[in-house]
């Protein structure tokens, strides 16, 4: 896995590796759920609440927890973006 190598070579610290892996796993689950639900690939959360609920269920969230999936995705993607910007742009 990329995380061990990046950490071992002092590219990323352990906390950043965890953030990036969690974000990647959630984004991958969302992408797969989109394909399963709609038959199309998409890297975006569905805008329809019905579709978002279906994707949330495929991602392991309980019924009625589409908002929780959305919040988790937004939080993790912001944190991953912060790691990326700090690592590659020195911000």
ChimeraX commands (.cxc) that place a marker at each C-alpha (Angstrom):
marker #1 position 0.00,0.00,0.00 radius 0.5
marker #1 position 1.28,3.47,-0.79 radius 0.5
marker #1 position 0.95,4.64,2.82 radius 0.5
marker #1 position 3.72,2.47,4.26 radius 0.5
marker #1 position 6.17,3.49,1.54 radius 0.5
marker #1 position 5.37,7.19,1.82 radius 0.5
marker #1 position 5.74,7.10,5.57 radius 0.5
marker #1 position 8.93,4.98,5.46 radius 0.5
marker #1 position 10.58,7.46,3.07 radius 0.5
marker #1 position 9.55,10.51,5.11 radius 0.5
marker #1 position 7.23,11.76,2.40 radius 0.5
marker #1 position 4.20,11.74,4.71 radius 0.5
marker #1 position 3.76,11.33,8.43 radius 0.5
marker #1 position 1.53,8.57,9.83 radius 0.5
marker #1 position -1.42,10.88,10.51 radius 0.5
marker #1 position -1.43,12.16,6.94 radius 0.5
marker #1 position -1.27,8.60,5.62 radius 0.5
marker #1 position -4.34,7.69,7.66 radius 0.5
marker #1 position -6.27,10.70,6.35 radius 0.5
marker #1 position -5.40,9.96,2.72 radius 0.5
marker #1 position -6.22,6.26,3.03 radius 0.5
marker #1 position -9.58,6.94,4.70 radius 0.5
marker #1 position -10.48,9.53,2.06 radius 0.5
marker #1 position -9.44,7.20,-0.77 radius 0.5
marker #1 position -11.42,4.28,0.64 radius 0.5
marker #1 position -14.58,6.33,1.08 radius 0.5
marker #1 position -14.27,7.91,-2.38 radius 0.5
marker #1 position -13.74,4.43,-3.88 radius 0.5
marker #1 position -16.81,3.05,-2.09 radius 0.5
marker #1 position -18.88,6.01,-3.29 radius 0.5
marker #1 position -17.65,5.55,-6.87 radius 0.5
marker #1 position -18.47,1.83,-6.77 radius 0.5
marker #1 position -21.89,2.46,-5.24 radius 0.5
marker #1 position -22.65,5.01,-7.97 radius 0.5
marker #1 position -21.85,2.40,-10.61 radius 0.5
marker #1 position -23.95,-0.25,-8.87 radius 0.5
marker #1 position -26.91,2.10,-8.38 radius 0.5
marker #1 position -26.90,4.02,-11.67 radius 0.5
marker #1 position -24.81,1.91,-14.02 radius 0.5
marker #1 position -22.60,4.95,-14.67 radius 0.5
marker #1 position -19.26,6.02,-13.25 radius 0.5
marker #1 position -19.17,9.24,-11.29 radius 0.5
marker #1 position -16.76,10.83,-8.83 radius 0.5
marker #1 position -19.48,13.06,-7.41 radius 0.5
marker #1 position -22.03,12.53,-4.69 radius 0.5
marker #1 position -25.51,12.22,-6.20 radius 0.5
marker #1 position -27.54,15.43,-6.03 radius 0.5
marker #1 position -30.82,13.55,-5.67 radius 0.5
marker #1 position -31.60,12.59,-2.06 radius 0.5
marker #1 position -33.04,9.29,-3.27 radius 0.5
marker #1 position -29.82,8.43,-5.10 radius 0.5
marker #1 position -27.66,9.68,-2.22 radius 0.5
marker #1 position -29.61,7.46,0.17 radius 0.5
marker #1 position -29.03,4.46,-2.10 radius 0.5
marker #1 position -25.30,5.19,-2.35 radius 0.5
marker #1 position -25.12,5.63,1.42 radius 0.5
marker #1 position -26.75,2.23,1.94 radius 0.5
marker #1 position -24.28,0.59,-0.50 radius 0.5
marker #1 position -21.45,2.24,1.47 radius 0.5
marker #1 position -22.63,0.66,4.70 radius 0.5
marker #1 position -24.57,3.54,6.24 radius 0.5
marker #1 position -27.89,2.78,7.86 radius 0.5
marker #1 position -31.24,3.74,6.42 radius 0.5
marker #1 position -31.86,7.48,6.58 radius 0.5
marker #1 position -28.16,8.34,6.98 radius 0.5
marker #1 position -27.43,9.90,3.59 radius 0.5
marker #1 position -26.55,13.19,5.31 radius 0.5
marker #1 position -23.98,11.37,7.45 radius 0.5
marker #1 position -22.31,9.98,4.33 radius 0.5
marker #1 position -22.29,13.45,2.79 radius 0.5
marker #1 position -20.76,14.98,5.94 radius 0.5
marker #1 position -18.13,12.24,6.19 radius 0.5
marker #1 position -17.21,12.67,2.53 radius 0.5
marker #1 position -16.93,16.45,2.77 radius 0.5
marker #1 position -14.91,16.30,6.00 radius 0.5
marker #1 position -12.50,13.66,4.69 radius 0.5
marker #1 position -12.06,15.30,1.31 radius 0.5
marker #1 position -11.27,18.66,2.98 radius 0.5
marker #1 position -8.71,16.99,5.22 radius 0.5
marker #1 position -7.16,15.09,2.27 radius 0.5
marker #1 position -6.99,18.32,0.27 radius 0.5
marker #1 position -5.22,19.99,3.19 radius 0.5
marker #1 position -2.61,17.20,3.29 radius 0.5
marker #1 position -2.14,17.47,-0.47 radius 0.5
marker #1 position -1.71,21.25,-0.42 radius 0.5
marker #1 position 0.69,21.16,2.53 radius 0.5
marker #1 position 2.75,18.34,0.99 radius 0.5
marker #1 position 2.91,19.48,-2.62 radius 0.5
marker #1 position 2.48,23.24,-2.36 radius 0.5
marker #1 position 4.01,23.87,1.05 radius 0.5
marker #1 position 0.87,25.62,2.30 radius 0.5
marker link #1:1,2 radius 0.2
marker link #1:2,3 radius 0.2
marker link #1:3,4 radius 0.2
marker link #1:4,5 radius 0.2
marker link #1:5,6 radius 0.2
marker link #1:6,7 radius 0.2
marker link #1:7,8 radius 0.2
marker link #1:8,9 radius 0.2
marker link #1:9,10 radius 0.2
marker link #1:10,11 radius 0.2
marker link #1:11,12 radius 0.2
marker link #1:12,13 radius 0.2
marker link #1:13,14 radius 0.2
marker link #1:14,15 radius 0.2
marker link #1:15,16 radius 0.2
marker link #1:16,17 radius 0.2
marker link #1:17,18 radius 0.2
marker link #1:18,19 radius 0.2
marker link #1:19,20 radius 0.2
marker link #1:20,21 radius 0.2
marker link #1:21,22 radius 0.2
marker link #1:22,23 radius 0.2
marker link #1:23,24 radius 0.2
marker link #1:24,25 radius 0.2
marker link #1:25,26 radius 0.2
marker link #1:26,27 radius 0.2
marker link #1:27,28 radius 0.2
marker link #1:28,29 radius 0.2
marker link #1:29,30 radius 0.2
marker link #1:30,31 radius 0.2
marker link #1:31,32 radius 0.2
marker link #1:32,33 radius 0.2
marker link #1:33,34 radius 0.2
marker link #1:34,35 radius 0.2
marker link #1:35,36 radius 0.2
marker link #1:36,37 radius 0.2
marker link #1:37,38 radius 0.2
marker link #1:38,39 radius 0.2
marker link #1:39,40 radius 0.2
marker link #1:40,41 radius 0.2
marker link #1:41,42 radius 0.2
marker link #1:42,43 radius 0.2
marker link #1:43,44 radius 0.2
marker link #1:44,45 radius 0.2
marker link #1:45,46 radius 0.2
marker link #1:46,47 radius 0.2
marker link #1:47,48 radius 0.2
marker link #1:48,49 radius 0.2
marker link #1:49,50 radius 0.2
marker link #1:50,51 radius 0.2
marker link #1:51,52 radius 0.2
marker link #1:52,53 radius 0.2
marker link #1:53,54 radius 0.2
marker link #1:54,55 radius 0.2
marker link #1:55,56 radius 0.2
marker link #1:56,57 radius 0.2
marker link #1:57,58 radius 0.2
marker link #1:58,59 radius 0.2
marker link #1:59,60 radius 0.2
marker link #1:60,61 radius 0.2
marker link #1:61,62 radius 0.2
marker link #1:62,63 radius 0.2
marker link #1:63,64 radius 0.2
marker link #1:64,65 radius 0.2
marker link #1:65,66 radius 0.2
marker link #1:66,67 radius 0.2
marker link #1:67,68 radius 0.2
marker link #1:68,69 radius 0.2
marker link #1:69,70 radius 0.2
marker link #1:70,71 radius 0.2
marker link #1:71,72 radius 0.2
marker link #1:72,73 radius 0.2
marker link #1:73,74 radius 0.2
marker link #1:74,75 radius 0.2
marker link #1:75,76 radius 0.2
marker link #1:76,77 radius 0.2
marker link #1:77,78 radius 0.2
marker link #1:78,79 radius 0.2
marker link #1:79,80 radius 0.2
marker link #1:80,81 radius 0.2
marker link #1:81,82 radius 0.2
marker link #1:82,83 radius 0.2
marker link #1:83,84 radius 0.2
marker link #1:84,85 radius 0.2
marker link #1:85,86 radius 0.2
marker link #1:86,87 radius 0.2
marker link #1:87,88 radius 0.2
marker link #1:88,89 radius 0.2
marker link #1:89,90 radius 0.2
marker link #1:90,91 radius 0.2
view
